[in-house]
Amino acid sequence: MVVGIVGYGAYIPRFRIKAEEIAKIWGSDNETTARMKGEKAVPDLDEDAVTMAVEASRFALNRAGINPEKIGAIYVGSESHPYVVKSTSAIVAEAIEATPVMTAADLEFACKAGTAGFQAIMGLIESQMIEYGLGIGTDTAQGRPGDELEYTAAAGAGAYIFGKKNILAEIEGTYSFTTDTPDFWRREGEHFPRHAGRFTGDPSYFKHVISATKDLMEKLGTKISDYDYFVFHQPNSKFPLQAATTLGIPKEKMTTGMLFPYIGNTYSAAVPLGLATILDTAKPGERIFATSYGSGAGSDAFSIIVKDAINEKRDKATPVKQMIDDKVYLNYAEYAKYRRKLKGM
């Protein structure tokens, strides 16, 4: 038996702010506003990376239909863990009644921290150290007021339970491409990250996403035409589509997993949420290709085959589209309050 996805879950906060609302405050130039158009998800005052991870994990458990005590590993990837010294993964384990868990860890690798956890869990299952593992990508991303990141830095979580029994999707293969490319960073104690502007596109995003995608296909002996869906990390609407064009991927194969215009860049949750959206509608036998990206920099690529069990499992939790459609808009003053932009608060 091969390792696959046993259950998956997503969580997106209800609140949204439109890019044009942010532009009104900061008087951004037309190019910036056009590039960052759309809206993004904003967490409530009592929401953080932990609470969102818990909600997504509960949905994943509903679909998996397993006893949470059988989960042997919980890895939570995020760049917005609420504690510098205290485990997010341990809180999640307690909340979903998975304790005591054999191994739990908080991971950081910018926006690919969640998918890095997926790979680690797959290895633990293959080595027979655990039966099931829970991997989560969750973020309440930060953006300095007035910076380009403020138009995109959003919130959300995606959770996946991996195992070998009654899988809804098989992980056919995975591959990572990593280099020391400092395009985006946040030092200890700093509230907001810094970035190297357009350098974040080339050679950062494009080099890693395209290389990981090509290399996994070469490893598996597959080609673009073998896949029905593709989902890439989405820092904006332009980058994933440009990478797809370079690779020769038809735009229609990218459409289902493209969530940026509706919820923004959810960082570690971006690819997990895009993949969840695809699984909400994909048919048995269809193939999905997913490639994450994390600044610093690296990409994790996955080749996935949808199995028959998807039909009996997907309706056991809230679909992503319903979460996207259930929204309440904020003005900038409300947004500043909810995101604690005023540091004296």
C-alpha positions in Angstrom: 0.0 0.0 0.0 1.1 3.5 -0.8 0.9 6.7 1.4 -2.0 8.9 0.6 -4.5 11.5 1.9 -7.0 9.9 4.3 -8.8 13.2 5.2 -8.5 16.9 4.5 -9.9 20.1 5.9 -9.8 23.8 5.4 -10.6 27.0 7.3 -10.9 30.5 6.0 -12.0 33.4 8.3 -15.2 35.3 7.4 -13.8 38.8 7.3 -12.5 40.3 4.1 -10.9 43.6 3.1 -10.7 44.7 -0.6 -7.4 45.9 -2.1 -9.0 49.1 -3.2 -9.9 49.9 0.4 -6.2 49.6 1.4 -5.3 51.7 -1.7 -7.6 54.5 -0.5 -5.5 54.9 2.6 -2.0 54.7 1.2 -2.5 56.3 -2.2 -0.8 53.4 -4.0 0.3 53.8 -7.6 -1.9 52.3 -10.3 0.5 49.5 -11.0 0.6 48.3 -7.5 -3.2 48.5 -7.1 -3.7 46.6 -10.4 -1.3 43.8 -9.4 -2.8 43.4 -5.9 -6.5 43.7 -6.9 -9.1 41.5 -5.3 -9.6 40.9 -1.6 -8.1 39.0 1.3 -9.2 37.0 4.3 -8.7 38.7 7.7 -8.8 36.8 11.0 -11.1 37.8 13.8 -9.8 39.3 17.1 -9.8 35.8 18.7 -8.4 33.9 15.8 -4.7 33.0 15.2 -2.7 30.3 13.5 -3.6 27.8 16.3 -7.4 28.3 16.2 -7.5 28.1 12.4 -5.3 24.9 12.5 -7.7 23.3 15.0 -10.8 24.1 12.9 -9.2 22.7 9.7 -8.0 19.6 11.6 -11.5 18.9 12.8 -12.8 19.0 9.3 -9.9 16.7 8.2 -10.9 14.2 11.0 -14.5 14.3 9.8 -13.4 13.2 6.4 -10.9 10.7 7.6 -13.3 9.0 9.9 -10.5 7.8 12.3 -10.0 7.9 16.0 -7.7 11.0 16.6 -5.7 8.8 19.1 -4.3 6.9 16.1 -2.5 10.0 14.8 1.2 9.5 15.6 2.6 12.8 14.3 1.3 16.4 14.1 3.4 18.9 12.3 2.2 22.5 12.0 3.9 24.8 9.4 3.5 28.5 9.8 5.4 31.8 9.9 2.9 33.3 12.4 3.0 30.9 15.3 1.5 32.8 18.2 4.3 31.8 20.6 8.0 32.1 20.1 8.5 29.5 22.9 5.5 27.1 23.1 4.3 24.5 20.8 1.4 25.2 18.3 1.3 21.5 17.5 0.9 20.4 21.1 -2.1 22.8 21.5 -3.7 21.3 18.3 -3.1 17.8 19.5 -4.9 18.5 22.8 -7.8 20.3 21.1 -8.5 17.4 18.7 -8.0 14.8 21.5 -5.0 13.3 19.8 -2.7 13.3 22.9 -0.4 11.7 23.8 1.0 12.0 20.3 4.3 10.3 19.4 5.9 13.3 17.7 4.8 16.9 17.3 6.7 19.9 16.0 6.3 23.4 14.7 7.9 24.0 11.4 9.1 27.2 9.7 10.1 27.7 6.0 8.1 30.7 5.0 5.1 29.7 2.8 6.2 26.0 2.3 6.4 25.1 6.0 3.1 23.2 5.7 4.1 21.0 2.8 7.5 20.3 4.4 5.5 18.7 7.2 3.6 16.7 4.7 6.8 15.1 3.4 8.1 14.4 6.9 4.9 12.6 7.8 5.0 10.6 4.6 8.5 9.4 5.6 7.3 8.4 9.1 4.4 6.4 7.7 6.7 4.7 5.1 9.1 3.7 7.9 6.2 2.3 9.9 6.9 4.5 12.8 3.3 5.8 12.7 0.0 4.8 11.2 -1.4 8.2 10.6 0.0 11.7 10.6 -1.5 15.2 10.5 0.2 18.0 8.5 -1.1 21.5 8.7 -0.3 24.8 6.9 -1.7 27.8 8.8 -1.0 31.5 8.8 -2.2 34.9 9.8 0.3 36.7 7.6 1.8 40.0 8.4 2.2 43.1 6.2 3.7 46.4 7.2 1.1 49.2 6.8 1.5 50.8 3.3 3.8 48.0 2.1 2.9 45.9 -1.0 2.5 42.9 1.3 -0.4 44.5 3.1 -2.5 44.1 -0.1 -2.0 40.3 0.0 -1.0 39.0 3.4 -4.1 37.0 4.4 -5.2 34.2 6.8 -6.3 30.6 6.5 -5.4 27.0 7.2 -5.3 23.6 5.5 -5.0 20.3 7.3 -4.3 16.8 5.8 -4.3 13.4 7.5 -2.0 10.9 5.8 -2.0 7.1 6.0 -2.2 4.0 3.9 -5.8 2.8 4.6 -8.9 4.0 2.8 -7.1 6.9 1.1 -9.0 9.4 -0.9 -5.9 10.4 -2.9 -2.6 8.7 -3.5 0.7 10.6 -3.2 2.4 9.3 -6.3 5.6 11.1 -5.7 7.2 14.2 -4.1 10.3 16.3 -4.8 11.9 19.4 -3.3 14.2 22.1 -4.8 16.0 24.4 -2.3 18.6 27.1 -2.4 19.8 29.9 -0.2 18.0 32.8 -1.9 17.2 35.5 0.6 14.2 37.2 -1.1 12.0 37.6 2.0 12.8 37.6 5.7 11.8 38.6 9.2 14.2 38.8 12.1 13.5 37.8 15.7 11.5 40.5 17.4 10.4 42.3 14.2 6.6 42.6 13.7 6.7 42.8 9.9 8.7 40.9 7.2 11.0 42.6 4.7 11.3 41.6 1.1 13.6 42.2 -1.9 10.9 43.6 -4.2 10.9 42.1 -7.7 13.8 39.9 -6.8 11.1 37.7 -5.1 9.9 36.7 -8.6 13.1 36.0 -10.5 15.2 34.2 -9.5 13.3 33.3 -6.4 9.7 32.1 -7.0 10.0 31.1 -10.7 13.3 29.3 -10.4 12.1 27.1 -7.5 8.5 26.4 -8.6 9.5 25.6 -12.1 12.5 23.5 -11.1 10.6 21.4 -8.5 7.8 20.9 -11.0 10.0 19.8 -13.9 12.2 17.6 -11.7 9.3 15.7 -10.2 7.8 15.0 -13.6 11.2 13.8 -14.8 11.5 11.6 -11.8 8.0 10.1 -12.4 8.2 10.0 -16.2 5.1 12.1 -16.5 4.2 15.2 -18.6 1.8 18.2 -18.4 -0.9 16.3 -20.4 -1.0 13.6 -17.7 -2.6 16.0 -15.2 -6.0 17.5 -14.9 -5.3 20.1 -12.3 -2.3 22.2 -11.2 -2.0 24.4 -8.1 1.1 26.5 -7.4 1.8 28.9 -4.5 -0.1 32.1 -4.9 1.7 35.3 -3.6 -0.4 37.2 -6.2 -2.5 36.3 -9.3 0.4 36.9 -11.8 3.2 34.6 -10.6 1.5 31.2 -10.7 0.0 31.9 -14.2 3.3 33.1 -15.5 5.0 29.9 -14.2 2.3 27.9 -15.8 2.9 29.6 -19.1 6.6 28.9 -18.9 5.9 25.3 -18.3 3.3 25.0 -21.0 0.4 24.4 -18.7 -3.0 25.4 -20.1 -4.7 28.1 -18.0 -7.8 26.1 -17.5 -5.8 23.5 -15.6 -4.9 26.3 -13.1 -8.3 27.8 -12.6 -9.8 25.5 -9.9 -7.0 25.9 -7.4 -6.5 29.7 -7.9 -7.9 31.3 -4.7 -5.7 34.5 -4.5 -8.3 36.9 -6.0 -10.9 35.8 -3.3 -8.8 35.3 -0.1 -5.3 36.7 -0.8 -2.0 35.0 0.0 -2.5 32.7 2.9 1.2 31.8 3.0 1.7 28.3 4.5 -2.0 27.6 3.8 -2.0 28.7 0.1 -1.3 25.4 -1.6 -3.1 23.2 1.0 -6.2 25.4 0.5 -5.9 25.3 -3.3 -5.5 21.6 -3.2 -8.5 21.2 -0.9 -10.6 23.2 -3.4 -9.6 20.8 -6.2 -10.4 17.8 -4.0 -13.8 19.2 -3.4 -14.7 18.6 -7.0 -12.1 16.2 -8.5 -13.2 12.8 -9.8 -11.6 9.4 -9.1 -8.7 8.7 -11.5 -7.9 12.4 -12.1 -4.4 13.6 -11.4 -3.3 16.7 -9.5 0.1 18.4 -9.4 0.8 20.8 -6.5 3.9 22.9 -6.0 4.5 25.1 -2.9 7.0 27.9 -2.5 8.7 29.3 0.5 11.0 32.3 0.6 14.6 31.7 1.6 14.0 29.6 -0.7 12.4 26.3 -1.7 9.6 24.4 -3.3 7.9 21.1 -2.6 6.2 19.4 -5.5 3.6 16.6 -5.2 2.0 14.3 -7.8 -1.5 13.1 -6.6 -4.0 10.6 -8.0 -7.6 10.9 -6.8 -9.1 7.6 -5.6 -12.7 6.3 -5.3 -13.0 7.1 -1.6 -13.2 10.8 -2.4 -16.9 10.3 -3.3 -17.8 9.1 0.2 -15.6 11.5 2.1 -15.7 14.9 0.7 -19.2 15.8 1.8 -18.4 15.1 5.5 -17.0 18.6 6.0 -17.5 22.2 4.7 -16.2 22.8 1.2 -13.8 25.6 0.5 -16.1 27.5 -1.8 -18.7 27.8 0.9 -16.1 29.4 3.2 -15.1 31.8 0.4 -18.7 32.8 -0.2 -19.5 33.3 3.5 -17.9 36.7 4.1 -18.2 40.1 5.8 -16.3 43.2 4.5 -14.2 45.4 6.8 -13.2 49.0 6.3 -9.5 49.9 6.9 -10.1 51.2 10.4 -11.8 47.9 11.4 -9.1 46.0 9.7 -6.4 47.9 11.6 -8.1 47.0 14.8 -8.6 43.3 13.9 -4.9 43.0 12.8 -3.6 45.0 15.7 -1.8 47.4 13.4 -1.7 50.0 16.1 1.1 48.6 18.2 0.2 50.6 21.3 -3.0 48.5 21.6 
